[in-house]
Amino acid sequence: MTNPRSGGGKAARYSLVQRAEDMGARVWMTSAERDAASLARRAGREGAQVLGVVGGDGTVSAVAAVAADEGRPLVVVPAGTRNHFARDLGLDLRDPGRALDALVDGEPTKVDLGVLGSRVFVNNVSFGMYADALLEPGYREDKPRAFATVAPGYLKGEQWVEARVDTPWGTVEYPQVVLISNNPYHLAATPRWLGRRFSLTTGELGAIVLKRPAQAPPDLLRHLRGELRQHKRGASASDDGLVVWSAPGITLHGDVRHLDAGIDGEAVRLPLPVVCGIRPGALRVLLPKDRPGIPPDHAVRH
């Protein structure tokens, strides 16, 4: 399954369709009438033993859900803008075509999937400024404008997530940022590896919650960076401003009927309570033997 629009047309720039077909793969192109999930299910009905996906995280997430449900291995070819899932699998983001080597001699491995009701997420579920930006018209075409539109309320401390989050240290009410990830992000790593997931097999979700301060910070992003630096210096997992933990399940609840959220970069509206869980080893992926994005051992130990 190939999303020709992902990454501003990376599939065409790197000739990924031709390269896949030259290796004997049948390529299905998404369109307004044919989404990635429905094409993946059709491919399975027509006898595909392996599912492949060329696109960004949203497209990968949709096909991964089908692959997991149908017990088929998945080949991921990073052709989006961020490619967080492919990055954390160690794939080469500079030359996405190298991931196609997995069709020939791929190494099978099992990784976890995050779940939210019937939805699957390979990366994360976010609430707050990022989720609001995703809902802005024209977000894909002009992301800076979308963020500039929604940012002022958060930056001034006048806007927050209308929910309460259960944590090991009690309930956090109306936080400014909530990020729930499929396996924890590493915050204590060196800058190069900051925000990476060194493992997708821990069987736990990661959670990062930035509390709403008593007085509005002058700059929300600077406030978040400061809390992360404090956490990296060895502060406890629950500090005055930042709460970080991992668990097999995380819940948001509140008095409103719905929350806007971003699931793997796609805008959604979720009914409360929001209950996130994880399916350990639910997805089989085929990975090329040469993966230059795997962090060195010393980075993981830090």
N, C-alpha and C positions, 0 to 999 in steps of 0.2 A: 504494500500500500504506500503510495507516494502522494504527499501533499505538495503540489507544484508552487504554492504560494509561500510556503514556510521559508523563513530566513531571507525574504526578498528574492526568492527564486534560486536558492542554492542548488536544488536538484538539477536544474538546467546548466548552471555555471560549472558544476563539477561532472556533468554528463553522467549522472548517477543512474538514470533509466537505461541508457545504452550499456553501461558497464554491468548492470544487473542482468539485462537480457543476454548479454554476451556470455554470462556465467550460467545461463539456462533458467533463470528465474522468470516467472510470469509477473508482469507489472500491472497494477491496477492504480488508476489515477483518481484522486478525490475530486469532487466538484460540488457545486451548490446542491445538486440532487443526490449525490452519492457520498456519504460521510465515511470516515475511515473505519468505524466500528462495523457498519453494515457491509462494507466491502470485505472486511476480515472474516465476518461470519459466512459470507458467500464463498470466499476462497476455501474455508474449511469444508463447506458442503460439497465443493467440487474436488475435494481430495487433497488439498494442500497439507503436506506433512510438517512444514515449517512456515511460520508467518514472518514476514519482514516488514519493517516500517521505515520510511524515509520521510523525515519531517522534524518538527519541533516537539517540545515536551507535551503539548496538548494532544497532538496526533499520536505520539508514542503512548501516552496514557490510555487513549481510547483503544488502541490495538492491543496493548498489554492486558487490558481487562478481558478482551475476547480470548487471547492466548491462554490466560490463566484459567478461565472458565472451561475452555475446551481441551486443556491439557496439551497444548502445542508449544514447542519452543519458539522463541522470538529472537530475531536478528534486528538490532537497532542501528540505524544509520543516521548520524547526527546532521540534520540539514535545517535546523531552526536558528533562532537568534541566540538563545542562551545555552540550550542543550545541557541542562544541569544533570539529568539522569545519565546521559551518555558520558558526561565528564566524570561522574562518580563511579561509572563502570570502568574508567580508565581508557576510554576510546580516544582516538586522535581527532580532535575537533578541527585541526587545520587542514586535514585531508580526509573528509568524511568517507570517501570511497574505500579507504583501507578497511572499514568495518565490514565491507562485503566479503572479505576473505573468510569470514565466519561461515559463509555458505559452503565453503569447500572443506575446511578442516576446523570448524568451530569447536571451542571447548565448552561443554555444557556446564552450567552452574545454576543454582537456585538462589533467588533473591526475594526479599519481602515486598509486600504491597500494602500501602495504607488503604483503609476503607472508611467510607462515610456513608452509611446506609447501603444503597445498591451501587454507589459510586466507588471507583478505584482512583487512588492517586499514587504516582511514582515519586513525586517530589514533596509537595507540601500543600497545605490549606492555609490561606492567609486571611486575616480580618483587619480592617483599618484602611489606611491611606491607599495602599496598593490595590485592594479590592475595589475601592471607590473609583480609582483611576481606570481600572479595567472596564467599568460601566460607562465611562465617558464616550460619547459618539466620536468616532474617528480615532480611537486609542491606537489601533495598529498602524495607522498612517502617520500619527504625530504624537508619540508618547510623551515628549517633554511638555507639550501643550496640555495634555490630559493631567499630568502630575501637577503642573502649575495651577490648574483649575481647582483641584481638590486639596492642594497642600495647605493653603492659608489657615483653614479651620484647625487642622492638626498642629501646625507649627505654632499657633497661638494658644494651644491647649483648650480650644473651644469645641473640639470635636473628638469623639472617642468611640470605642466599640460598645454598643448597647447590649452588654452581656456580662455575666459573671463566669469566672473560670475556676474550677476546682483544682487546687495544687496540693502537694504534700504538706505545705505550710499554711493551709487555710484557703479561703476563697478570695480571689482578687476581683473587685468590682470595677466595672467600666474602665478597663485598661485602654491604653492608646495603641498598642500593637499586640497582636496575637499571631504566632506562627507555629503551626503543628506540622511536623515533617515525618516522612517515611524513613525512620532511623534518625538518630540525632546528628545535628551539625556540630562540628568541632569548633569551639570558640577560642581555645587556648593554643591553637597552632600558630606557626609563623605566618606573617601576612600573606605569603604566597598561597598558603593552604587554608586560610581563614574562610569559614563557611562551607568547607568540603565535608562530605560524608565519607569517612574512611572505610565504613562497612555498611552494607545493605542487608546484613544478615543477623542483626542483633535481636530481632524479634520485638523491638520496642519502638514507639514513637518518640520523637524529640519535641519538646515544647519550649518556646521562648515567649515570655510575656513581659512587656514593658508597662509598668504601672502608670496610672495617671497621677502626676505630681500634685501636691496640695496647692502649689502655685505654678502657673503655666511657665514652662521653660521658654527662654527666648528663641530656641531653635530645637525642634524635636529631633532632628537628625544628629545634631551635636550632642544632645542629651543621650540618645541611644548609643552613639560611639563612646561617650564617656562611661556609660554603664558597662559596655562590653570590655573596655580597657580595664576597668576595675575588676571585672570577672576574670580576665586573663591574668591579673596579678595575683590571683589566688583567693579572691573573696569567695564566700560561701555561695551555694547554688541559689539561695534566696537572700537577696540584698534589698536595700530600701527601694530601689527602682526597678531592678531586673530579677525575674524569676526564671530559672532554667532547670529543667528536669527531664527525665525519660520515664515512660510507663507504657504498658500494653494498651491502655485506654485513656482518653482525655475527653472531658465533657465541658461544653459551654451551655449555660442556660440563662434565661432572663425573662423579662416581662413583655417584650415585643414579640410579634408573630414570626418575623423573618430577619435574617442577617444577610447582608451582601458579603460575598466571599470570592476569593480567587482560588480555584483548584487547578494546579499545574498550569497557571497562567490563563485560565479561562474563567470568565465572569459567571457567577451563579448566584441564586438567591435561595438560602437554606432556611427551612423551618426550625424553630427551637423546640426542644434542646438539640444541640449539635453534638453527636456522639461519634468520636473517631476511634477506630481500632486498627489492628494490623493483622495480616495473614502471613505468618512466617513461611518462607520458602514457597510462596504460592506461584511464583513466576519462574519458568525455566528460560534462561537466555543462552544463546550461543555467542561466544566471544572470540574474536581473532586472537591468535597466540601472542601477537606483538601488540601490546597496548601501552603506548608511551605515556599515557596520563596517570599511570599507577604511581602514587606517592612513594618516595623512598621510606625505608623502615624507620629512619631517625625522625622523619616528619610525623609518622603515625605515633611514635612513642611520646612525642611532645604533646 
